Amino acid sequence: MEAEADSAEGRLGDEVVSLSGDVRVQQGSDLLRADRAEYDRAANVVDAQGNVLVVRPDLRVAGETARLDMAAEKGEITGAEYRLVGTNARGTAEVAHFRDKARSDYQNVTYTTCRPGREDWVLKARELQIDRVEGLADAKDATLKLGDVPVAYLPSFSFPIDDRRRSGWLVPRLGFSDSRVSSSAFPITSTSRPTTTRP
């Protein structure tokens, strides 16, 4: 692991080093940036505060604070804004948890594939689990909204996050005219033939 900062405090033999000013901690392909951090060298754990950003090959998460086990690729970020790299998927979460390199959990979360600055549709859930290996997300206690209008409550809901073919619900497709929703489609696919339902 490599760590850089404008200043560092710690004596020879100290297990905890305090870093401040443009903190950068790199472990393999994972990068942590923050205003301030404390690095426990024995545990290989970093506690970071202020303008936190975690960058992984397939995920970017910004937040207020973070506690990360860099070697185990586990940890959590509070006040999170996340984006799945390589897709349009993004959202916010009260807390984001990294379970390992490919799996992450989010609490009190939003999820959308709309471009930044628009939330034409959004899924709000108590909990969301994202598995990049399987290409699936699982939401619990979720509400689907079109604009500001709730259109469906989903106690438990699984959906794909990539282009792999599979059966089940896909995320909505919306059509617009003069900033108004003019059509909406909720695709349901099967491995044999895709179909679309329209409200």
Disulfide bonds with the S-S distance in Angstrom:
none
